[in-house]
């Protein structure tokens, strides 16, 4: 995950994304994660995760 171009965390699930967002003070629920402009999904979306090799 990056904020303004700086890597701040590695997310391996939506739960990881929500944990980082909550740590910076934004209350975001799982249901909102796919439709908010606060999160930019690259290479898929809230339901698409792939394992890194």
mmCIF file of the N, C-alpha and C atoms, coordinates in Angstrom:
data_MODEL
# 
_entry.id   MODEL 
# 
loop_
_atom_site.group_PDB 
_atom_site.id 
_atom_site.type_symbol 
_atom_site.label_atom_id 
_atom_site.label_alt_id 
_atom_site.label_comp_id 
_atom_site.label_asym_id 
_atom_site.label_entity_id 
_atom_site.label_seq_id 
_atom_site.pdbx_PDB_ins_code 
_atom_site.Cartn_x 
_atom_site.Cartn_y 
_atom_site.Cartn_z 
_atom_site.occupancy 
_atom_site.B_iso_or_equiv 
_atom_site.pdbx_formal_charge 
_atom_site.auth_seq_id 
_atom_site.auth_comp_id 
_atom_site.auth_asym_id 
_atom_site.auth_atom_id 
_atom_site.pdbx_PDB_model_num 
ATOM 1   N N  . UNK A 1 1  ? 0.849   -1.167  0.000   1.00 0.00 ? 1  UNK A N  1 
ATOM 2   C CA . UNK A 1 1  ? 0.000   0.000   0.000   1.00 0.00 ? 1  UNK A CA 1 
ATOM 3   C C  . UNK A 1 1  ? 0.893   1.228   0.000   1.00 0.00 ? 1  UNK A C  1 
ATOM 4   N N  . UNK A 1 2  ? 0.444   2.248   -0.686  1.00 0.00 ? 2  UNK A N  1 
ATOM 5   C CA . UNK A 1 2  ? 1.202   3.498   -0.683  1.00 0.00 ? 2  UNK A CA 1 
ATOM 6   C C  . UNK A 1 2  ? 0.262   4.667   -0.413  1.00 0.00 ? 2  UNK A C  1 
ATOM 7   N N  . UNK A 1 3  ? 0.823   5.679   0.186   1.00 0.00 ? 3  UNK A N  1 
ATOM 8   C CA . UNK A 1 3  ? 0.113   6.916   0.457   1.00 0.00 ? 3  UNK A CA 1 
ATOM 9   C C  . UNK A 1 3  ? 0.927   8.036   -0.162  1.00 0.00 ? 3  UNK A C  1 
ATOM 10  N N  . UNK A 1 4  ? 0.327   8.716   -1.108  1.00 0.00 ? 4  UNK A N  1 
ATOM 11  C CA . UNK A 1 4  ? 1.003   9.810   -1.821  1.00 0.00 ? 4  UNK A CA 1 
ATOM 12  C C  . UNK A 1 4  ? 2.354   9.365   -2.378  1.00 0.00 ? 4  UNK A C  1 
ATOM 13  N N  . UNK A 1 5  ? 2.365   8.141   -2.928  1.00 0.00 ? 5  UNK A N  1 
ATOM 14  C CA . UNK A 1 5  ? 3.565   7.628   -3.573  1.00 0.00 ? 5  UNK A CA 1 
ATOM 15  C C  . UNK A 1 5  ? 4.576   6.968   -2.660  1.00 0.00 ? 5  UNK A C  1 
ATOM 16  N N  . UNK A 1 6  ? 4.346   6.976   -1.354  1.00 0.00 ? 6  UNK A N  1 
ATOM 17  C CA . UNK A 1 6  ? 5.282   6.364   -0.410  1.00 0.00 ? 6  UNK A CA 1 
ATOM 18  C C  . UNK A 1 6  ? 4.685   5.068   0.130   1.00 0.00 ? 6  UNK A C  1 
ATOM 19  N N  . UNK A 1 7  ? 5.458   3.978   0.043   1.00 0.00 ? 7  UNK A N  1 
ATOM 20  C CA . UNK A 1 7  ? 4.986   2.686   0.534   1.00 0.00 ? 7  UNK A CA 1 
ATOM 21  C C  . UNK A 1 7  ? 4.859   2.748   2.054   1.00 0.00 ? 7  UNK A C  1 
ATOM 22  N N  . UNK A 1 8  ? 3.659   2.367   2.542   1.00 0.00 ? 8  UNK A N  1 
ATOM 23  C CA . UNK A 1 8  ? 3.411   2.404   3.989   1.00 0.00 ? 8  UNK A CA 1 
ATOM 24  C C  . UNK A 1 8  ? 3.110   1.028   4.579   1.00 0.00 ? 8  UNK A C  1 
ATOM 25  N N  . UNK A 1 9  ? 2.720   0.068   3.738   1.00 0.00 ? 9  UNK A N  1 
ATOM 26  C CA . UNK A 1 9  ? 2.382   -1.259  4.260   1.00 0.00 ? 9  UNK A CA 1 
ATOM 27  C C  . UNK A 1 9  ? 2.230   -2.243  3.113   1.00 0.00 ? 9  UNK A C  1 
ATOM 28  N N  . UNK A 1 10 ? 2.316   -3.526  3.447   1.00 0.00 ? 10 UNK A N  1 
ATOM 29  C CA . UNK A 1 10 ? 2.045   -4.584  2.491   1.00 0.00 ? 10 UNK A CA 1 
ATOM 30  C C  . UNK A 1 10 ? 0.710   -5.187  2.861   1.00 0.00 ? 10 UNK A C  1 
ATOM 31  N N  . UNK A 1 11 ? -0.233  -5.131  1.942   1.00 0.00 ? 11 UNK A N  1 
ATOM 32  C CA . UNK A 1 11 ? -1.568  -5.673  2.205   1.00 0.00 ? 11 UNK A CA 1 
ATOM 33  C C  . UNK A 1 11 ? -1.717  -7.000  1.492   1.00 0.00 ? 11 UNK A C  1 
ATOM 34  N N  . UNK A 1 12 ? -2.129  -8.012  2.233   1.00 0.00 ? 12 UNK A N  1 
ATOM 35  C CA . UNK A 1 12 ? -2.365  -9.328  1.649   1.00 0.00 ? 12 UNK A CA 1 
ATOM 36  C C  . UNK A 1 12 ? -3.834  -9.710  1.670   1.00 0.00 ? 12 UNK A C  1 
ATOM 37  N N  . UNK A 1 13 ? -4.654  -8.792  2.181   1.00 0.00 ? 13 UNK A N  1 
ATOM 38  C CA . UNK A 1 13 ? -6.095  -9.027  2.226   1.00 0.00 ? 13 UNK A CA 1 
ATOM 39  C C  . UNK A 1 13 ? -6.797  -7.695  2.438   1.00 0.00 ? 13 UNK A C  1 
ATOM 40  N N  . UNK A 1 14 ? -8.104  -7.709  2.283   1.00 0.00 ? 14 UNK A N  1 
ATOM 41  C CA . UNK A 1 14 ? -8.891  -6.505  2.548   1.00 0.00 ? 14 UNK A CA 1 
ATOM 42  C C  . UNK A 1 14 ? -8.761  -6.119  4.019   1.00 0.00 ? 14 UNK A C  1 
ATOM 43  N N  . UNK A 1 15 ? -8.671  -7.115  4.889   1.00 0.00 ? 15 UNK A N  1 
ATOM 44  C CA . UNK A 1 15 ? -8.495  -6.825  6.320   1.00 0.00 ? 15 UNK A CA 1 
ATOM 45  C C  . UNK A 1 15 ? -7.228  -6.012  6.568   1.00 0.00 ? 15 UNK A C  1 
ATOM 46  N N  . UNK A 1 16 ? -6.148  -6.310  5.841   1.00 0.00 ? 16 UNK A N  1 
ATOM 47  C CA . UNK A 1 16 ? -4.913  -5.529  5.975   1.00 0.00 ? 16 UNK A CA 1 
ATOM 48  C C  . UNK A 1 16 ? -5.128  -4.088  5.524   1.00 0.00 ? 16 UNK A C  1 
ATOM 49  N N  . UNK A 1 17 ? -5.835  -3.918  4.426   1.00 0.00 ? 17 UNK A N  1 
ATOM 50  C CA . UNK A 1 17 ? -6.128  -2.565  3.932   1.00 0.00 ? 17 UNK A CA 1 
ATOM 51  C C  . UNK A 1 17 ? -6.913  -1.787  4.978   1.00 0.00 ? 17 UNK A C  1 
ATOM 52  N N  . UNK A 1 18 ? -7.952  -2.403  5.523   1.00 0.00 ? 18 UNK A N  1 
ATOM 53  C CA . UNK A 1 18 ? -8.779  -1.726  6.524   1.00 0.00 ? 18 UNK A CA 1 
ATOM 54  C C  . UNK A 1 18 ? -7.994  -1.393  7.783   1.00 0.00 ? 18 UNK A C  1 
ATOM 55  N N  . UNK A 1 19 ? -7.085  -2.280  8.187   1.00 0.00 ? 19 UNK A N  1 
ATOM 56  C CA . UNK A 1 19 ? -6.273  -2.025  9.378   1.00 0.00 ? 19 UNK A CA 1 
ATOM 57  C C  . UNK A 1 19 ? -5.403  -0.785  9.196   1.00 0.00 ? 19 UNK A C  1 
ATOM 58  N N  . UNK A 1 20 ? -4.793  -0.645  8.029   1.00 0.00 ? 20 UNK A N  1 
ATOM 59  C CA . UNK A 1 20 ? -3.954  0.530   7.773   1.00 0.00 ? 20 UNK A CA 1 
ATOM 60  C C  . UNK A 1 20 ? -4.804  1.793   7.734   1.00 0.00 ? 20 UNK A C  1 
ATOM 61  N N  . UNK A 1 21 ? -5.932  1.728   7.062   1.00 0.00 ? 21 UNK A N  1 
ATOM 62  C CA . UNK A 1 21 ? -6.821  2.891   6.972   1.00 0.00 ? 21 UNK A CA 1 
ATOM 63  C C  . UNK A 1 21 ? -7.313  3.297   8.364   1.00 0.00 ? 21 UNK A C  1 
ATOM 64  N N  . UNK A 1 22 ? -7.660  2.333   9.179   1.00 0.00 ? 22 UNK A N  1 
ATOM 65  C CA . UNK A 1 22 ? -8.107  2.642   10.545  1.00 0.00 ? 22 UNK A CA 1 
ATOM 66  C C  . UNK A 1 22 ? -6.993  3.273   11.366  1.00 0.00 ? 22 UNK A C  1 
ATOM 67  N N  . UNK A 1 23 ? -5.751  2.787   11.170  1.00 0.00 ? 23 UNK A N  1 
ATOM 68  C CA . UNK A 1 23 ? -4.612  3.349   11.924  1.00 0.00 ? 23 UNK A CA 1 
ATOM 69  C C  . UNK A 1 23 ? -4.403  4.823   11.632  1.00 0.00 ? 23 UNK A C  1 
ATOM 70  N N  . UNK A 1 24 ? -4.747  5.259   10.428  1.00 0.00 ? 24 UNK A N  1 
ATOM 71  C CA . UNK A 1 24 ? -4.569  6.681   10.107  1.00 0.00 ? 24 UNK A CA 1 
ATOM 72  C C  . UNK A 1 24 ? -5.825  7.499   10.395  1.00 0.00 ? 24 UNK A C  1 
ATOM 73  N N  . UNK A 1 25 ? -6.813  6.843   11.028  1.00 0.00 ? 25 UNK A N  1 
ATOM 74  C CA . UNK A 1 25 ? -7.966  7.582   11.520  1.00 0.00 ? 25 UNK A CA 1 
ATOM 75  C C  . UNK A 1 25 ? -9.181  7.629   10.612  1.00 0.00 ? 25 UNK A C  1 
ATOM 76  N N  . UNK A 1 26 ? -9.234  6.755   9.616   1.00 0.00 ? 26 UNK A N  1 
ATOM 77  C CA . UNK A 1 26 ? -10.390 6.739   8.721   1.00 0.00 ? 26 UNK A CA 1 
ATOM 78  C C  . UNK A 1 26 ? -11.217 5.498   9.012   1.00 0.00 ? 26 UNK A C  1 
ATOM 79  N N  . UNK A 1 27 ? -12.469 5.700   9.360   1.00 0.00 ? 27 UNK A N  1 
ATOM 80  C CA . UNK A 1 27 ? -13.379 4.591   9.639   1.00 0.00 ? 27 UNK A CA 1 
ATOM 81  C C  . UNK A 1 27 ? -13.968 4.103   8.320   1.00 0.00 ? 27 UNK A C  1 
ATOM 82  N N  . UNK A 1 28 ? -13.461 2.984   7.830   1.00 0.00 ? 28 UNK A N  1 
ATOM 83  C CA . UNK A 1 28 ? -13.909 2.414   6.564   1.00 0.00 ? 28 UNK A CA 1 
ATOM 84  C C  . UNK A 1 28 ? -14.268 0.960   6.808   1.00 0.00 ? 28 UNK A C  1 
ATOM 85  N N  . UNK A 1 29 ? -15.429 0.570   6.380   1.00 0.00 ? 29 UNK A N  1 
ATOM 86  C CA . UNK A 1 29 ? -15.890 -0.807  6.555   1.00 0.00 ? 29 UNK A CA 1 
ATOM 87  C C  . UNK A 1 29 ? -15.636 -1.599  5.273   1.00 0.00 ? 29 UNK A C  1 
ATOM 88  N N  . UNK A 1 30 ? -15.608 -2.921  5.402   1.00 0.00 ? 30 UNK A N  1 
ATOM 89  C CA . UNK A 1 30 ? -15.328 -3.796  4.271   1.00 0.00 ? 30 UNK A CA 1 
ATOM 90  C C  . UNK A 1 30 ? -16.261 -3.508  3.107   1.00 0.00 ? 30 UNK A C  1 
ATOM 91  N N  . UNK A 1 31 ? -17.511 -3.315  3.381   1.00 0.00 ? 31 UNK A N  1 
ATOM 92  C CA . UNK A 1 31 ? -18.498 -3.079  2.330   1.00 0.00 ? 31 UNK A CA 1 
ATOM 93  C C  . UNK A 1 31 ? -18.216 -1.802  1.550   1.00 0.00 ? 31 UNK A C  1 
ATOM 94  N N  . UNK A 1 32 ? -17.540 -0.850  2.159   1.00 0.00 ? 32 UNK A N  1 
ATOM 95  C CA . UNK A 1 32 ? -17.236 0.435   1.524   1.00 0.00 ? 32 UNK A CA 1 
ATOM 96  C C  . UNK A 1 32 ? -15.913 0.414   0.758   1.00 0.00 ? 32 UNK A C  1 
ATOM 97  N N  . UNK A 1 33 ? -15.061 -0.552  1.039   1.00 0.00 ? 33 UNK A N  1 
ATOM 98  C CA . UNK A 1 33 ? -13.695 -0.556  0.519   1.00 0.00 ? 33 UNK A CA 1 
ATOM 99  C C  . UNK A 1 33 ? -13.631 -0.555  -1.008  1.00 0.00 ? 33 UNK A C  1 
ATOM 100 N N  . UNK A 1 34 ? -14.557 -1.233  -1.670  1.00 0.00 ? 34 UNK A N  1 
ATOM 101 C CA . UNK A 1 34 ? -14.522 -1.309  -3.121  1.00 0.00 ? 34 UNK A CA 1 
ATOM 102 C C  . UNK A 1 34 ? -15.060 -0.095  -3.841  1.00 0.00 ? 34 UNK A C  1 
ATOM 103 N N  . UNK A 1 35 ? -15.792 0.761   -3.154  1.00 0.00 ? 35 UNK A N  1 
ATOM 104 C CA . UNK A 1 35 ? -16.428 1.881   -3.829  1.00 0.00 ? 35 UNK A CA 1 
ATOM 105 C C  . UNK A 1 35 ? -15.965 3.250   -3.397  1.00 0.00 ? 35 UNK A C  1 
ATOM 106 N N  . UNK A 1 36 ? -14.974 3.318   -2.548  1.00 0.00 ? 36 UNK A N  1 
ATOM 107 C CA . UNK A 1 36 ? -14.509 4.613   -2.077  1.00 0.00 ? 36 UNK A CA 1 
ATOM 108 C C  . UNK A 1 36 ? -13.330 5.114   -2.907  1.00 0.00 ? 36 UNK A C  1 
ATOM 109 N N  . UNK A 1 37 ? -13.260 6.413   -3.158  1.00 0.00 ? 37 UNK A N  1 
ATOM 110 C CA . UNK A 1 37 ? -12.094 6.958   -3.854  1.00 0.00 ? 37 UNK A CA 1 
ATOM 111 C C  . UNK A 1 37 ? -10.851 7.007   -2.960  1.00 0.00 ? 37 UNK A C  1 
ATOM 112 N N  . UNK A 1 38 ? -11.000 6.678   -1.676  1.00 0.00 ? 38 UNK A N  1 
ATOM 113 C CA . UNK A 1 38 ? -9.859  6.665   -0.762  1.00 0.00 ? 38 UNK A CA 1 
ATOM 114 C C  . UNK A 1 38 ? -8.902  5.510   -1.040  1.00 0.00 ? 38 UNK A C  1 
ATOM 115 N N  . UNK A 1 39 ? -9.415  4.456   -1.680  1.00 0.00 ? 39 UNK A N  1 
ATOM 116 C CA . UNK A 1 39 ? -8.598  3.283   -1.971  1.00 0.00 ? 39 UNK A CA 1 
ATOM 117 C C  . UNK A 1 39 ? -8.565  3.077   -3.473  1.00 0.00 ? 39 UNK A C  1 
ATOM 118 N N  . UNK A 1 40 ? -7.367  3.038   -4.031  1.00 0.00 ? 40 UNK A N  1 
ATOM 119 C CA . UNK A 1 40 ? -7.210  2.774   -5.462  1.00 0.00 ? 40 UNK A CA 1 
ATOM 120 C C  . UNK A 1 40 ? -6.712  1.341   -5.622  1.00 0.00 ? 40 UNK A C  1 
ATOM 121 N N  . UNK A 1 41 ? -7.533  0.523   -6.227  1.00 0.00 ? 41 UNK A N  1 
ATOM 122 C CA . UNK A 1 41 ? -7.178  -0.885  -6.430  1.00 0.00 ? 41 UNK A CA 1 
ATOM 123 C C  . UNK A 1 41 ? -6.434  -1.017  -7.748  1.00 0.00 ? 41 UNK A C  1 
ATOM 124 N N  . UNK A 1 42 ? -5.270  -1.666  -7.714  1.00 0.00 ? 42 UNK A N  1 
ATOM 125 C CA . UNK A 1 42 ? -4.491  -1.868  -8.930  1.00 0.00 ? 42 UNK A CA 1 
ATOM 126 C C  . UNK A 1 42 ? -4.397  -3.353  -9.218  1.00 0.00 ? 42 UNK A C  1 
ATOM 127 N N  . UNK A 1 43 ? -4.664  -3.718  -10.459 1.00 0.00 ? 43 UNK A N  1 
ATOM 128 C CA . UNK A 1 43 ? -4.580  -5.108  -10.861 1.00 0.00 ? 43 UNK A CA 1 
ATOM 129 C C  . UNK A 1 43 ? -5.779  -5.935  -10.447 1.00 0.00 ? 43 UNK A C  1 
ATOM 130 N N  . UNK A 1 44 ? -6.860  -5.310  -10.090 1.00 0.00 ? 44 UNK A N  1 
ATOM 131 C CA . UNK A 1 44 ? -8.056  -6.042  -9.680  1.00 0.00 ? 44 UNK A CA 1 
ATOM 132 C C  . UNK A 1 44 ? -8.934  -5.154  -8.834  1.00 0.00 ? 44 UNK A C  1 
ATOM 133 N N  . UNK A 1 45 ? -9.473  -5.718  -7.804  1.00 0.00 ? 45 UNK A N  1 
ATOM 134 C CA . UNK A 1 45 ? -10.353 -4.958  -6.932  1.00 0.00 ? 45 UNK A CA 1 
ATOM 135 C C  . UNK A 1 45 ? -10.437 -5.598  -5.574  1.00 0.00 ? 45 UNK A C  1 
ATOM 136 N N  . UNK A 1 46 ? -11.428 -5.236  -4.839  1.00 0.00 ? 46 UNK A N  1 
ATOM 137 C CA . UNK A 1 46 ? -11.571 -5.691  -3.467  1.00 0.00 ? 46 UNK A CA 1 
ATOM 138 C C  . UNK A 1 46 ? -11.671 -7.218  -3.371  1.00 0.00 ? 46 UNK A C  1 
ATOM 139 N N  . UNK A 1 47 ? -12.156 -7.868  -4.414  1.00 0.00 ? 47 UNK A N  1 
ATOM 140 C CA . UNK A 1 47 ? -12.320 -9.322  -4.385  1.00 0.00 ? 47 UNK A CA 1 
ATOM 141 C C  . UNK A 1 47 ? -11.195 -10.070 -5.078  1.00 0.00 ? 47 UNK A C  1 
ATOM 142 N N  . UNK A 1 48 ? -10.224 -9.360  -5.625  1.00 0.00 ? 48 UNK A N  1 
ATOM 143 C CA . UNK A 1 48 ? -9.152  -10.006 -6.392  1.00 0.00 ? 48 UNK A CA 1 
ATOM 144 C C  . UNK A 1 48 ? -7.832  -9.897  -5.646  1.00 0.00 ? 48 UNK A C  1 
ATOM 145 N N  . UNK A 1 49 ? -7.315  -11.045 -5.243  1.00 0.00 ? 49 UNK A N  1 
ATOM 146 C CA . UNK A 1 49 ? -6.016  -11.099 -4.569  1.00 0.00 ? 49 UNK A CA 1 
ATOM 147 C C  . UNK A 1 49 ? -5.232  -12.232 -5.196  1.00 0.00 ? 49 UNK A C  1 
ATOM 148 N N  . UNK A 1 50 ? -3.977  -12.025 -5.394  1.00 0.00 ? 50 UNK A N  1 
ATOM 149 C CA . UNK A 1 50 ? -3.140  -13.098 -5.922  1.00 0.00 ? 50 UNK A CA 1 
ATOM 150 C C  . UNK A 1 50 ? -1.911  -13.247 -5.041  1.00 0.00 ? 50 UNK A C  1 
ATOM 151 N N  . UNK A 1 51 ? -1.396  -14.439 -5.016  1.00 0.00 ? 51 UNK A N  1 
ATOM 152 C CA . UNK A 1 51 ? -0.215  -14.710 -4.194  1.00 0.00 ? 51 UNK A CA 1 
ATOM 153 C C  . UNK A 1 51 ? 1.025   -14.254 -4.935  1.00 0.00 ? 51 UNK A C  1 
ATOM 154 N N  . UNK A 1 52 ? 1.927   -13.659 -4.192  1.00 0.00 ? 52 UNK A N  1 
ATOM 155 C CA . UNK A 1 52 ? 3.213   -13.273 -4.767  1.00 0.00 ? 52 UNK A CA 1 
ATOM 156 C C  . UNK A 1 52 ? 4.121   -14.475 -4.760  1.00 0.00 ? 52 UNK A C  1 
ATOM 157 N N  . UNK A 1 53 ? 4.924   -14.563 -5.759  1.00 0.00 ? 53 UNK A N  1 
ATOM 158 C CA . UNK A 1 53 ? 5.861   -15.699 -5.847  1.00 0.00 ? 53 UNK A CA 1 
ATOM 159 C C  . UNK A 1 53 ? 7.176   -15.368 -5.239  1.00 0.00 ? 53 UNK A C  1 
# 
